[in-house]
Amino acid sequence: MARIPTRFHGPAQVSNVAATAYTVAAAEKIILRHIHVQNPSASAVTFTMSIGADAAAVRLFDAYSIPANSILDHFCYYIVDAAEIVQKLAGTNNILTLTIDGDRIVLG
């Protein structure tokens, strides 16, 4: 099983409605290794991200406030299984820019 460095999402703006950023293919796993969120605005904006359909129990970030004109660089190691989704949501529509990188693992 080779690990293939992959950009899973973005850079793309984040809407104020929970939306799927990535769906893991049936014969794969992924490892999220870096989540980069940019807030270029003059105001703080909240960011929510989950593994699975958005709900409090599956959130990695829950209305996390990203200050004005700043960047969140979150280096991590989250394993996401086949058929699972990664969802994103912002408190203000189309302000934050999200990029997700990691490793894709093809099973079998």
C-alpha positions in Angstrom: 0.0 0.0 0.0 1.7 3.1 -1.2 1.0 6.5 0.3 0.4 9.1 -2.4 0.8 12.7 -1.4 -2.5 14.4 -2.5 -4.2 17.8 -2.2 -7.8 16.7 -1.3 -9.4 20.1 -1.5 -8.8 23.7 -2.6 -7.7 26.2 -2.4 -11.4 27.1 -2.4 -13.7 29.4 -0.5 -15.9 28.0 2.2 -19.6 28.6 2.2 -21.9 29.3 5.2 -23.7 25.9 4.5 -22.2 22.6 5.5 -20.7 21.1 2.2 -18.6 18.1 1.4 -14.9 19.0 0.7 -13.9 15.4 0.0 -15.4 11.9 -0.2 -13.0 8.9 0.2 -13.2 6.4 -2.6 -14.5 2.9 -1.8 -11.1 1.1 -2.1 -9.1 3.8 -0.3 -8.2 5.5 3.0 -6.8 8.9 3.4 -4.7 10.6 6.1 -5.3 14.3 6.6 -1.9 15.8 7.3 -2.4 19.6 6.8 -5.4 21.9 7.0 -4.7 25.4 5.9 -7.4 28.1 6.3 -6.9 31.7 5.3 -9.0 34.7 6.5 -8.2 37.7 4.3 -11.0 39.8 5.7 -10.9 42.6 8.3 -13.2 40.6 10.7 -12.9 37.3 12.5 -14.7 34.4 10.8 -15.7 31.1 12.4 -14.7 27.8 10.8 -16.3 24.3 11.3 -14.9 21.1 9.9 -16.0 17.5 10.4 -15.2 13.9 9.4 -18.7 12.7 8.5 -21.9 14.6 8.0 -21.7 17.8 10.1 -22.7 17.2 13.7 -21.2 18.2 17.0 -19.9 14.7 17.7 -17.7 14.5 14.6 -16.2 18.0 14.4 -12.5 18.6 14.2 -13.2 22.4 14.5 -16.4 23.7 16.0 -17.1 27.3 15.2 -13.4 28.0 15.7 -12.7 31.7 15.3 -10.0 32.7 12.8 -8.9 36.2 13.4 -8.9 38.9 10.8 -6.1 38.8 8.2 -4.7 35.6 9.6 -4.0 32.0 8.8 -4.7 28.7 10.6 -2.1 26.0 9.7 -3.1 22.8 11.4 -0.7 19.9 11.0 -2.4 16.7 11.9 -2.8 13.0 11.4 -6.5 12.1 11.0 -7.3 8.8 9.3 -10.5 8.9 7.2 -11.9 5.5 6.0 -13.4 4.5 2.7 -16.8 6.2 1.9 -16.4 8.7 4.7 -16.7 12.5 3.9 -15.0 15.6 5.1 -17.3 18.6 5.5 -16.6 22.3 5.9 -18.6 25.4 6.9 -17.8 29.0 7.7 -19.7 31.6 9.8 -19.6 34.1 6.9 -20.1 33.0 3.3 -17.2 32.9 0.9 -14.5 34.6 3.0 -12.3 31.8 4.2 -10.1 29.9 1.8 -9.5 26.2 2.7 -6.8 23.8 1.4 -6.5 20.2 2.7 -3.5 18.0 2.0 -2.5 14.5 3.0 -1.8 11.0 1.9 -4.1 8.8 -0.2 -3.8 5.0 0.4 -5.1 2.6 -2.2 -6.2 -0.6 -0.4 -5.6 -4.1 -1.8 
